[in-house]
């Protein structure tokens, strides 16, 4: 019987990619028509909360307890987003609390 000997393949070491150009947001698309107004309000609130959660994480706020309403609103001002409501601030904390 012939014995199969596996070949040793040299592993490649890949250097991490460096993004040397500024961030450019994706092109905006129109929202689908025909939905109730509450759907659009909720959708836009979730998008705003997600942008704020990402900005907070980038600034070093990793725990939802650290993200108080005033901290979230200060971050919104830095990023150039209108000040969020209390409901949006609560949604930001919920997004930060979510574990995957």
N, CA, C and O atoms as a GROMACS GRO file, in nm:
protein
  400
    1UNK      N    1   0.083  -0.119   0.000
    1UNK     CA    2   0.000   0.000   0.000
    1UNK      C    3   0.087   0.124   0.000
    1UNK      O    4   0.189   0.131   0.069
    2UNK      N    5   0.044   0.219  -0.078
    2UNK     CA    6   0.117   0.345  -0.086
    2UNK      C    7   0.069   0.439   0.023
    2UNK      O    8  -0.051   0.453   0.047
    3UNK      N    9   0.162   0.501   0.086
    3UNK     CA   10   0.130   0.597   0.190
    3UNK      C   11   0.127   0.736   0.129
    3UNK      O   12   0.217   0.776   0.055
    4UNK      N   13   0.021   0.810   0.160
    4UNK     CA   14   0.007   0.946   0.107
    4UNK      C   15   0.072   1.042   0.206
    4UNK      O   16   0.033   1.049   0.322
    5UNK      N   17   0.170   1.114   0.158
    5UNK     CA   18   0.239   1.212   0.242
    5UNK      C   19   0.192   1.351   0.197
    5UNK      O   20   0.209   1.388   0.081
    6UNK      N   21   0.135   1.425   0.289
    6UNK     CA   22   0.087   1.559   0.251
    6UNK      C   23   0.204   1.652   0.219
    6UNK      O   24   0.309   1.645   0.282
    7UNK      N   25   0.183   1.736   0.122
    7UNK     CA   26   0.285   1.833   0.084
    7UNK      C   27   0.286   1.948   0.185
    7UNK      O   28   0.181   1.988   0.236
    8UNK      N   29   0.401   1.998   0.213
    8UNK     CA   30   0.412   2.113   0.301
    8UNK      C   31   0.408   2.238   0.213
    8UNK      O   32   0.493   2.256   0.125
    9UNK      N   33   0.312   2.319   0.238
    9UNK     CA   34   0.294   2.440   0.159
    9UNK      C   35   0.341   2.557   0.243
    9UNK      O   36   0.300   2.573   0.358
   10UNK      N   37   0.424   2.639   0.185
   10UNK     CA   38   0.472   2.758   0.257
   10UNK      C   39   0.355   2.853   0.276
   10UNK      O   40   0.283   2.885   0.181
   11UNK      N   41   0.337   2.899   0.398
   11UNK     CA   42   0.227   2.991   0.424
   11UNK      C   43   0.269   3.132   0.388
   11UNK      O   44   0.384   3.172   0.406
   12UNK      N   45   0.174   3.206   0.337
   12UNK     CA   46   0.200   3.344   0.299
   12UNK      C   47   0.169   3.434   0.419
   12UNK      O   48   0.068   3.415   0.487
   13UNK      N   49   0.254   3.528   0.443
   13UNK     CA   50   0.228   3.628   0.543
   13UNK      C   51   0.182   3.753   0.469
   13UNK      O   52   0.257   3.812   0.392
   14UNK      N   53   0.058   3.790   0.493
   14UNK     CA   54   0.000   3.902   0.422
   14UNK      C   55   0.001   4.024   0.514
   14UNK      O   56  -0.049   4.018   0.626
   15UNK      N   57   0.058   4.133   0.466
   15UNK     CA   58   0.061   4.256   0.544
   15UNK      C   59  -0.078   4.318   0.544
   15UNK      O   60  -0.151   4.308   0.445
   16UNK      N   61  -0.116   4.381   0.656
   16UNK     CA   62  -0.248   4.444   0.661
   16UNK      C   63  -0.258   4.559   0.561
   16UNK      O   64  -0.159   4.627   0.534
   17UNK      N   65  -0.377   4.578   0.508
   17UNK     CA   66  -0.398   4.687   0.412
   17UNK      C   67  -0.404   4.820   0.486
   17UNK      O   68  -0.463   4.831   0.594
   18UNK      N   69  -0.343   4.917   0.428
   18UNK     CA   70  -0.348   5.051   0.483
   18UNK      C   71  -0.436   5.135   0.391
   18UNK      O   72  -0.412   5.145   0.271
   19UNK      N   73  -0.537   5.194   0.450
   19UNK     CA   74  -0.626   5.279   0.371
   19UNK      C   75  -0.568   5.420   0.377
   19UNK      O   76  -0.570   5.485   0.482
   20UNK      N   77  -0.518   5.466   0.265
   20UNK     CA   78  -0.451   5.596   0.264
   20UNK      C   79  -0.536   5.708   0.204
   20UNK      O   80  -0.486   5.818   0.182
   21UNK      N   81  -0.659   5.681   0.179
   21UNK     CA   82  -0.745   5.786   0.126
   21UNK      C   83  -0.857   5.815   0.228
   21UNK      O   84  -0.892   5.727   0.307
   22UNK      N   85  -0.912   5.936   0.227
   22UNK     CA   86  -1.017   5.969   0.325
   22UNK      C   87  -1.144   5.889   0.300
   22UNK      O   88  -1.172   5.845   0.189
   23UNK      N   89  -1.217   5.872   0.406
   23UNK     CA   90  -1.343   5.797   0.400
   23UNK      C   91  -1.443   5.872   0.313
   23UNK      O   92  -1.461   5.993   0.328
   24UNK      N   93  -1.507   5.801   0.224
   24UNK     CA   94  -1.613   5.859   0.142
   24UNK      C   95  -1.739   5.777   0.162
   24UNK      O   96  -1.738   5.656   0.138
   25UNK      N   97  -1.848   5.840   0.206
   25UNK     CA   98  -1.971   5.764   0.228
   25UNK      C   99  -2.027   5.708   0.098
   25UNK      O  100  -2.000   5.759  -0.010
   26UNK      N  101  -2.103   5.601   0.112
   26UNK     CA  102  -2.165   5.540  -0.005
   26UNK      C  103  -2.269   5.634  -0.064
   26UNK      O  104  -2.322   5.722   0.005
   27UNK      N  105  -2.299   5.616  -0.190
   27UNK     CA  106  -2.400   5.696  -0.256
   27UNK      C  107  -2.537   5.665  -0.197
   27UNK      O  108  -2.574   5.548  -0.181
   28UNK      N  109  -2.611   5.770  -0.165
   28UNK     CA  110  -2.742   5.749  -0.104
   28UNK      C  111  -2.843   5.700  -0.206
   28UNK      O  112  -2.841   5.741  -0.322
   29UNK      N  113  -2.930   5.612  -0.161
   29UNK     CA  114  -3.038   5.562  -0.246
   29UNK      C  115  -3.171   5.604  -0.186
   29UNK      O  116  -3.183   5.623  -0.065
   30UNK      N  117  -3.269   5.618  -0.270
   30UNK     CA  118  -3.402   5.654  -0.222
   30UNK      C  119  -3.462   5.538  -0.144
   30UNK      O  120  -3.440   5.422  -0.177
   31UNK      N  121  -3.537   5.572  -0.040
   31UNK     CA  122  -3.606   5.469   0.037
   31UNK      C  123  -3.727   5.420  -0.042
   31UNK      O  124  -3.782   5.495  -0.123
   32UNK      N  125  -3.769   5.297  -0.020
   32UNK     CA  126  -3.884   5.245  -0.094
   32UNK      C  127  -4.012   5.321  -0.059
   32UNK      O  128  -4.035   5.356   0.057
   33UNK      N  129  -4.094   5.345  -0.158
   33UNK     CA  130  -4.218   5.418  -0.137
   33UNK      C  131  -4.328   5.324  -0.089
   33UNK      O  132  -4.320   5.203  -0.107
   34UNK      N  133  -4.430   5.381  -0.030
   34UNK     CA  134  -4.548   5.306   0.006
   34UNK      C  135  -4.550   5.249   0.146
   34UNK      O  136  -4.643   5.177   0.182
   35UNK      N  137  -4.451   5.279   0.226
   35UNK     CA  138  -4.449   5.230   0.364
   35UNK      C  139  -4.515   5.334   0.455
   35UNK      O  140  -4.524   5.451   0.419
   36UNK      N  141  -4.561   5.291   0.572
   36UNK     CA  142  -4.617   5.389   0.666
   36UNK      C  143  -4.509   5.484   0.718
   36UNK      O  144  -4.392   5.448   0.724
   37UNK      N  145  -4.550   5.604   0.756
   37UNK     CA  146  -4.455   5.705   0.803
   37UNK      C  147  -4.373   5.654   0.920
   37UNK      O  148  -4.255   5.687   0.929
   38UNK      N  149  -4.431   5.577   1.009
   38UNK     CA  150  -4.358   5.528   1.126
   38UNK      C  151  -4.239   5.442   1.086
   38UNK      O  152  -4.138   5.439   1.156
   39UNK      N  153  -4.249   5.371   0.973
   39UNK     CA  154  -4.138   5.289   0.927
   39UNK      C  155  -4.019   5.377   0.891
   39UNK      O  156  -3.905   5.345   0.926
   40UNK      N  157  -4.044   5.488   0.820
   40UNK     CA  158  -3.937   5.579   0.780
   40UNK      C  159  -3.872   5.644   0.902
   40UNK      O  160  -3.750   5.659   0.908
   41UNK      N  161  -3.953   5.684   0.998
   41UNK     CA  162  -3.901   5.745   1.120
   41UNK      C  163  -3.810   5.647   1.193
   41UNK      O  164  -3.700   5.682   1.235
   42UNK      N  165  -3.856   5.524   1.209
   42UNK     CA  166  -3.777   5.421   1.277
   42UNK      C  167  -3.649   5.389   1.200
   42UNK      O  168  -3.543   5.374   1.259
   43UNK      N  169  -3.660   5.379   1.069
   43UNK     CA  170  -3.544   5.348   0.986
   43UNK      C  171  -3.436   5.456   1.000
   43UNK      O  172  -3.319   5.424   1.021
   44UNK      N  173  -3.476   5.582   0.989
   44UNK     CA  174  -3.380   5.691   1.000
   44UNK      C  175  -3.322   5.700   1.141
   44UNK      O  176  -3.205   5.734   1.157
   45UNK      N  177  -3.403   5.670   1.242
   45UNK     CA  178  -3.355   5.670   1.380
   45UNK      C  179  -3.248   5.562   1.400
   45UNK      O  180  -3.148   5.586   1.467
   46UNK      N  181  -3.270   5.444   1.342
   46UNK     CA  182  -3.172   5.336   1.353
   46UNK      C  183  -3.042   5.372   1.283
   46UNK      O  184  -2.934   5.344   1.335
   47UNK      N  185  -3.051   5.434   1.165
   47UNK     CA  186  -2.930   5.475   1.094
   47UNK      C  187  -2.850   5.578   1.175
   47UNK      O  188  -2.728   5.569   1.184
   48UNK      N  189  -2.922   5.674   1.232
   48UNK     CA  190  -2.855   5.776   1.313
   48UNK      C  191  -2.790   5.714   1.436
   48UNK      O  192  -2.677   5.748   1.472
   49UNK      N  193  -2.862   5.622   1.501
   49UNK     CA  194  -2.807   5.556   1.619
   49UNK      C  195  -2.685   5.473   1.584
   49UNK      O  196  -2.589   5.468   1.661
   50UNK      N  197  -2.686   5.409   1.468
   50UNK     CA  198  -2.572   5.329   1.427
   50UNK      C  199  -2.450   5.419   1.400
   50UNK      O  200  -2.339   5.385   1.440
   51UNK      N  201  -2.471   5.532   1.332
   51UNK     CA  202  -2.360   5.624   1.308
   51UNK      C  203  -2.302   5.676   1.438
   51UNK      O  204  -2.180   5.687   1.453
   52UNK      N  205  -2.389   5.707   1.535
   52UNK     CA  206  -2.342   5.756   1.664
   52UNK      C  207  -2.269   5.648   1.743
   52UNK      O  208  -2.168   5.675   1.807
   53UNK      N  209  -2.320   5.525   1.738
   53UNK     CA  210  -2.254   5.414   1.809
   53UNK      C  211  -2.115   5.391   1.752
   53UNK      O  212  -2.020   5.368   1.828
   54UNK      N  213  -2.100   5.397   1.621
   54UNK     CA  214  -1.969   5.379   1.558
   54UNK      C  215  -1.876   5.493   1.599
   54UNK      O  216  -1.759   5.469   1.628
   55UNK      N  217  -1.927   5.616   1.600
   55UNK     CA  218  -1.844   5.730   1.639
   55UNK      C  219  -1.800   5.718   1.785
   55UNK      O  220  -1.686   5.752   1.818
   56UNK      N  221  -1.889   5.671   1.871
   56UNK     CA  222  -1.853   5.653   2.012
   56UNK      C  223  -1.746   5.545   2.027
   56UNK      O  224  -1.651   5.562   2.104
   57UNK      N  225  -1.762   5.436   1.956
   57UNK     CA  226  -1.662   5.329   1.962
   57UNK      C  227  -1.527   5.379   1.912
   57UNK      O  228  -1.424   5.345   1.970
   58UNK      N  229  -1.528   5.458   1.807
   58UNK     CA  230  -1.403   5.514   1.754
   58UNK      C  231  -1.338   5.611   1.853
   58UNK      O  232  -1.216   5.625   1.855
   59UNK      N  233  -1.420   5.677   1.934
   59UNK     CA  234  -1.366   5.774   2.030
   59UNK      C  235  -1.322   5.709   2.161
   59UNK      O  236  -1.267   5.777   2.248
   60UNK      N  237  -1.346   5.579   2.176
   60UNK     CA  238  -1.298   5.510   2.296
   60UNK      C  239  -1.405   5.476   2.397
   60UNK      O  240  -1.373   5.425   2.505
   61UNK      N  241  -1.530   5.501   2.367
   61UNK     CA  242  -1.640   5.464   2.457
   61UNK      C  243  -1.688   5.326   2.415
   61UNK      O  244  -1.755   5.310   2.313
   62UNK      N  245  -1.652   5.224   2.494
   62UNK     CA  246  -1.680   5.086   2.456
   62UNK      C  247  -1.794   5.023   2.534
   62UNK      O  248  -1.847   4.919   2.494
   63UNK      N  249  -1.833   5.083   2.645
   63UNK     CA  250  -1.935   5.026   2.732
   63UNK      C  251  -2.058   5.116   2.730
   63UNK      O  252  -2.046   5.238   2.732
   64UNK      N  253  -2.174   5.055   2.726
   64UNK     CA  254  -2.298   5.134   2.717
   64UNK      C  255  -2.318   5.224   2.838
   64UNK      O  256  -2.379   5.330   2.827
   65UNK      N  257  -2.266   5.182   2.954
   65UNK     CA  258  -2.280   5.265   3.074
   65UNK      C  259  -2.204   5.396   3.062
   65UNK      O  260  -2.241   5.496   3.123
   66UNK      N  261  -2.096   5.396   2.982
   66UNK     CA  262  -2.018   5.518   2.962
   66UNK      C  263  -2.088   5.615   2.868
   66UNK      O  264  -2.057   5.734   2.867
   67UNK      N  265  -2.181   5.566   2.788
   67UNK     CA  266  -2.248   5.649   2.688
   67UNK      C  267  -2.373   5.712   2.747
   67UNK      O  268  -2.485   5.665   2.726
   68UNK      N  269  -2.352   5.819   2.822
   68UNK     CA  270  -2.466   5.892   2.876
   68UNK      C  271  -2.521   5.985   2.767
   68UNK      O  272  -2.456   6.007   2.665
   69UNK      N  273  -2.640   6.038   2.788
   69UNK     CA  274  -2.703   6.123   2.687
   69UNK      C  275  -2.614   6.241   2.649
   69UNK      O  276  -2.602   6.274   2.531
   70UNK      N  277  -2.552   6.306   2.748
   70UNK     CA  278  -2.469   6.421   2.717
   70UNK      C  279  -2.345   6.381   2.636
   70UNK      O  280  -2.301   6.456   2.549
   71UNK      N  281  -2.290   6.264   2.664
   71UNK     CA  282  -2.174   6.215   2.588
   71UNK      C  283  -2.214   6.185   2.443
   71UNK      O  284  -2.140   6.216   2.350
   72UNK      N  285  -2.332   6.125   2.426
   72UNK     CA  286  -2.380   6.093   2.291
   72UNK      C  287  -2.407   6.222   2.213
   72UNK      O  288  -2.373   6.232   2.095
   73UNK      N  289  -2.467   6.320   2.279
   73UNK     CA  290  -2.497   6.447   2.212
   73UNK      C  291  -2.369   6.524   2.178
   73UNK      O  292  -2.362   6.589   2.075
   74UNK      N  293  -2.269   6.516   2.264
   74UNK     CA  294  -2.141   6.581   2.237
   74UNK      C  295  -2.074   6.516   2.116
   74UNK      O  296  -2.017   6.584   2.031
   75UNK      N  297  -2.081   6.383   2.110
   75UNK     CA  298  -2.024   6.312   1.996
   75UNK      C  299  -2.099   6.348   1.867
   75UNK      O  300  -2.037   6.363   1.762
   76UNK      N  301  -2.231   6.361   1.876
   76UNK     CA  302  -2.310   6.398   1.759
   76UNK      C  303  -2.267   6.536   1.707
   76UNK      O  304  -2.260   6.558   1.586
   77UNK      N  305  -2.240   6.626   1.798
   77UNK     CA  306  -2.196   6.759   1.759
   77UNK      C  307  -2.058   6.753   1.691
   77UNK      O  308  -2.035   6.822   1.592
   78UNK      N  309  -1.969   6.670   1.744
   78UNK     CA  310  -1.836   6.655   1.685
   78UNK      C  311  -1.842   6.596   1.545
   78UNK      O  312  -1.768   6.637   1.455
   79UNK      N  313  -1.932   6.499   1.526
   79UNK     CA  314  -1.942   6.430   1.399
   79UNK      C  315  -2.020   6.511   1.296
   79UNK      O  316  -2.004   6.492   1.176
   80UNK      N  317  -2.104   6.602   1.344
   80UNK     CA  318  -2.184   6.683   1.252
   80UNK      C  319  -2.324   6.630   1.232
   80UNK      O  320  -2.385   6.650   1.127
   81UNK      N  321  -2.376   6.562   1.335
   81UNK     CA  322  -2.512   6.508   1.331
   81UNK      C  323  -2.596   6.593   1.425
   81UNK      O  324  -2.548   6.639   1.528
   82UNK      N  325  -2.722   6.614   1.388
   82UNK     CA  326  -2.812   6.689   1.476
   82UNK      C  327  -2.824   6.619   1.610
   82UNK      O  328  -2.814   6.497   1.616
   83UNK      N  329  -2.845   6.694   1.720
   83UNK     CA  330  -2.854   6.631   1.852
   83UNK      C  331  -2.966   6.527   1.856
   83UNK      O  332  -3.079   6.555   1.815
   84UNK      N  333  -2.936   6.406   1.906
   84UNK     CA  334  -3.036   6.301   1.908
   84UNK      C  335  -3.135   6.318   2.024
   84UNK      O  336  -3.105   6.383   2.124
   85UNK      N  337  -3.251   6.259   2.007
   85UNK     CA  338  -3.351   6.260   2.113
   85UNK      C  339  -3.314   6.158   2.219
   85UNK      O  340  -3.220   6.080   2.202
   86UNK      N  341  -3.389   6.158   2.329
   86UNK     CA  342  -3.365   6.060   2.435
   86UNK      C  343  -3.387   5.917   2.383
   86UNK      O  344  -3.316   5.825   2.422
   87UNK      N  345  -3.485   5.901   2.295
   87UNK     CA  346  -3.513   5.769   2.238
   87UNK      C  347  -3.396   5.720   2.155
   87UNK      O  348  -3.359   5.603   2.162
   88UNK      N  349  -3.338   5.809   2.075
   88UNK     CA  350  -3.223   5.772   1.993
   88UNK      C  351  -3.102   5.740   2.081
   88UNK      O  352  -3.027   5.647   2.052
   89UNK      N  353  -3.083   5.816   2.188
   89UNK     CA  354  -2.972   5.788   2.281
   89UNK      C  355  -2.989   5.650   2.343
   89UNK      O  356  -2.891   5.576   2.359
   90UNK      N  357  -3.111   5.615   2.377
   90UNK     CA  358  -3.138   5.482   2.434
   90UNK      C  359  -3.107   5.373   2.330
   90UNK      O  360  -3.053   5.268   2.364
   91UNK      N  361  -3.142   5.400   2.205
   91UNK     CA  362  -3.114   5.303   2.098
   91UNK      C  363  -2.963   5.288   2.076
   91UNK      O  364  -2.916   5.178   2.048
   92UNK      N  365  -2.888   5.397   2.088
   92UNK     CA  366  -2.742   5.390   2.076
   92UNK      C  367  -2.686   5.298   2.183
   92UNK      O  368  -2.602   5.213   2.154
   93UNK      N  369  -2.732   5.315   2.306
   93UNK     CA  370  -2.684   5.228   2.414
   93UNK      C  371  -2.724   5.083   2.391
   93UNK      O  372  -2.646   4.992   2.420
   94UNK      N  373  -2.843   5.061   2.339
   94UNK     CA  374  -2.885   4.923   2.307
   94UNK      C  375  -2.796   4.861   2.201
   94UNK      O  376  -2.761   4.744   2.211
   95UNK      N  377  -2.759   4.939   2.100
   95UNK     CA  378  -2.669   4.888   1.997
   95UNK      C  379  -2.532   4.855   2.054
   95UNK      O  380  -2.470   4.756   2.014
   96UNK      N  381  -2.484   4.936   2.147
   96UNK     CA  382  -2.354   4.910   2.207
   96UNK      C  383  -2.357   4.789   2.300
   96UNK      O  384  -2.255   4.723   2.321
   97UNK      N  385  -2.474   4.761   2.356
   97UNK     CA  386  -2.489   4.649   2.449
   97UNK      C  387  -2.501   4.516   2.376
   97UNK      O  388  -2.472   4.411   2.434
   98UNK      N  389  -2.541   4.519   2.251
   98UNK     CA  390  -2.566   4.396   2.176
   98UNK      C  391  -2.436   4.318   2.158
   98UNK      O  392  -2.334   4.373   2.118
   99UNK      N  393  -2.443   4.189   2.189
   99UNK     CA  394  -2.327   4.101   2.172
   99UNK      C  395  -2.359   4.003   2.061
   99UNK      O  396  -2.472   3.954   2.051
  100UNK      N  397  -2.262   3.974   1.979
  100UNK     CA  398  -2.285   3.881   1.868
  100UNK      C  399  -2.199   3.759   1.885
  100UNK      O  400  -2.204   3.669   1.801
   0.00000   0.00000   0.00000
